[in-house]
Amino acid sequence: MIKVEGLTKVYDSDIRAVNDISFTIPKGKIACIIGTSGCGKTTTLKMINRLIEPSEGKIWIDDKECHEMDAVHWRRRIGYVIQKAGLLPHLTVRENIELLAKIIKRPKRERLKRSNELLEMIDLDPSEFATRYPIELSGGQQQRVGIARALMEDPPVLLMDEPFGALDPITRNTMHEEVLHLNSKLGKTFVIVTHDMEEAFKLGDEILLMDKGEIVQKGSKEDFINHPKNDFVEAFVTQQLNRDNL
């Protein structure tokens, strides 16, 4: 479960990148944050992960509030996936997956067992893929490895920042199905930032539409289609869906 209350980020120039937003994502659900460029969606994600510290507000994961522990230990409770996976090119697939576990000195045998489990979970045979380098993988395979790395320490929450934006449509659709399968199998809470309304509708149990640092509507696909809150929401949804249907 993720709970955000009164979350705000103000920069030195007095610009409110995120302004007093609140939401709750139940355990095991997928929330998609969508909006125009500069609306605050990635800033929100980074505040949940404490890559950016909030100016105001509180964040809970399950029963823990973010300031009850230091930022490093907080981040270890969160898996983080970025666009193009962000794999280190000089490390093998296994070394990328095990990176955090190695930093915190997990025993080698434990790391090996866990990385093999994760490779099998994402349908990459360890005997074939563990020793490959990122350049030897397709875009979809790289993204799978990025997800496996994020799951290495078995966090309750997975944050994904436009993870499929650089993939071709066929691979992107395959990754959507795999994320839904992982969510169902693992029961973790996912937050996915996207610029694609069709993607949000497909993946999100809850969708949060942001504009100018604020949440202008949150709800299900049906809420957005049948009950848009205002003209901005209606225009955003209509333009996105018309674009995708061209």
Protein Blocks (a to p, Z undefined) as FASTA:
>chain_A
ZZdehiacddfkopafbghiaddddehiacdddddehilmmmmmmmmnomaccfbdcdde
hjbcfklpcfklmmmmpccddehhlpafkbcfklmmmmmmmmnopafklmmmmmmmmmmm
nopafklmmmpcfklpcfklmmmmmmmmmmmnopabdcdehkllmpcfklmmmmmmmmmm
mmmmnopacddddfbfklmmmmmmbdcddeehiafbgcdfklmmmmcfblmlmmmmmmmm
mmmmZZ
